[in-house]
Amino acid sequence: MKLVKSAYRALDLLEILSNSSEGLSFTEIMNDMQVARSTAHELLQTLVARKYIHYHSIAKKYILGSRVLSLGAHYMRHSPYIQKAYQIMGQLVEEFGEKVKIGVLSGSSVVMIKQEGGTTSPNAHDLDAIQLPCHATSMGKALLCNRTKDEVKALWEAAPFESFTPKSMSSWLELWREIQEVSAVGLAFEAEEHEKGIYSMAVPIMDEEGEVIAAVAMYMDSGKMSYNRLREAAFRMVELALQANEEGYVKKIDAGKKTIYFSIPNLSSQKSIEYLQVFEKECAHKEMGLLVTNCHDDEWKQQLYLEMCLVRQVPDSVVIVPVNAINSDVIFRMAAQHEIPALCFQRPSRSRYVDYYVGGDGFQQGVMQMQAVAERLNGRGKVLILEGDPYNDNARNIVLGNMHVLKQHPRMQLVLSIPVLFWSKEEAKGIIAEMLEKDFKFDAILTGTDHMAEGVIEELRKHKLNGKIFVVGGDGDESAVRLIKGREQYATVFQYPSDAARQAVRVAIAMANKEPLPSEMVKKGLMHDYPGKEVQALEVPFGLIDASNIAELENYWKMRG
């Protein structure tokens, strides 16, 4: 296709000015466009004469002119796709009364063109912004849903994206996987990735060729809604979008192949990324389809997307790492009701609908941690335990293992055992800061993860106690390699993520193909203090890593880049 160079440059100039709120000088425009002075002058003169650009004689800067607004207004009045978006907006506002917006993509940002309704929090000031980031909003994900992997990568690298909350995405691959979810279920979801306390959902509006023209998003205050209302709104939005768009709006992922659905709490740790990479590699090798949901540590998203995928994609097996293991009965019951076999992976669930489990035994992890401390302290000293997430039975099993060993050493004293929501590094760090300020004394600190251990050590450094208090973590992250080699962390407990994921996908493939399960699976209970149901379990062992064998862990992560 032959492009008219002068027209291309004129459009480039308009786009450059659209990204400048204060306008640009002649020199700035010439440098941005990388054209000769005479070319820039001719372009500007022409567009000023046609009122597409306005020259501010006092500031000596060029800004967009009134004709641009006129064109936009004509487009919004006459585009059949924008009219479809208006219709969906009107129905959603009437039925739910929430704030609804329509937006279009401009570079790496979403530009809002219309807004109606709204009962969201008065603190949600960013919702009224003209432009929003595409990577941290449901509307942005919806607008990108038909972009290729290379296009998403190029967009990310051209304008590195800001992190707004701890749940914001941090890589283009994470964004790419997220927009694949939109194609699978027809809905983009954002759970406090842009602003705390705000959920949003969006659907794309497409033309006949499948190009995304606009997106419609609904915003809801997380403190004022229920899961049932969220679910009702989500299914209604998809229903309206299906009516507005051509066939192919919701695409069957890996059509013609057996498919595994993998629901994972987050992709913010090395361990979770490793799980996903192994699933992708093993499924490709076995010619299996794979659909993934990154839940951003939000149990409502996990529940909603599981239901939507069971309805829209009908996978052949499901692998779930529960966001909230204690309340996970609803998601495993859902899979059972659809007669789709489900595997619980890594985080034990109390659900009576769980029949299969692959992962470690947290109790054994806890035993290893406390045994290492007891040996290092010669069986005497004060110990602080920073538990993992209080809604995670894996964290509970770890602490039970800690306590099992502690009882065997009467001269070791437990200072406190404190749960840490979402295994948070920052919360662990804050707990240590508060305890040191109150003059608590301890000889060793046990944490559920190395991420938490890193936060603890950062705070100990401020008090010049790093290396003087023995810190033991879990997971075997790269941070543990650095801190153990630096003699600031004493040990970690490591389970090869690749081994765990390989075993999980092996079981999932067998379930999908209705083949016999691995012979290593044995029937056992998953809780050490709760008389739960016995399930078919394949246990993946842990190992202790300290200064004596840290090279093993270092080499593992080096091999993975």
Secondary structure as UniProt FT lines:
FT   HELIX           5..18
FT   HELIX           26..33
FT   HELIX           37..49
FT   TURN            50..51
FT   STRAND          53..56
FT   TURN            57..60
FT   STRAND          61..64
FT   HELIX           66..78
FT   HELIX           80..96
FT   STRAND          99..106
FT   TURN            107..108
FT   STRAND          109..116
FT   TURN            122..123
FT   HELIX           125..128
FT   STRAND          131..133
FT   TURN            135..136
FT   HELIX           138..143
FT   TURN            144..146
FT   HELIX           149..158
FT   TURN            166..167
FT   HELIX           172..185
FT   STRAND          188..191
FT   TURN            196..197
FT   STRAND          198..206
FT   TURN            208..209
FT   STRAND          212..221
FT   HELIX           222..224
FT   HELIX           227..244
FT   TURN            247..248
FT   TURN            253..256
FT   STRAND          259..264
FT   HELIX           270..285
FT   TURN            286..287
FT   STRAND          289..294
FT   TURN            296..297
FT   HELIX           299..312
FT   STRAND          317..320
FT   TURN            326..328
FT   HELIX           329..337
FT   TURN            338..339
FT   STRAND          342..345
FT   TURN            352..353
FT   STRAND          356..359
FT   HELIX           362..376
FT   TURN            377..379
FT   STRAND          381..386
FT   TURN            390..391
FT   HELIX           393..406
FT   TURN            407..408
FT   TURN            410..411
FT   STRAND          412..418
FT   HELIX           421..423
FT   HELIX           425..437
FT   TURN            438..439
FT   STRAND          444..447
FT   HELIX           450..462
FT   TURN            463..464
FT   TURN            467..468
FT   STRAND          469..472
FT   HELIX           478..485
FT   TURN            486..487
FT   STRAND          491..494
FT   HELIX           497..512
FT   TURN            513..514
FT   TURN            519..520
FT   STRAND          522..525
FT   STRAND          534..539
FT   STRAND          543..546
FT   TURN            547..549
FT   HELIX           550..559
//
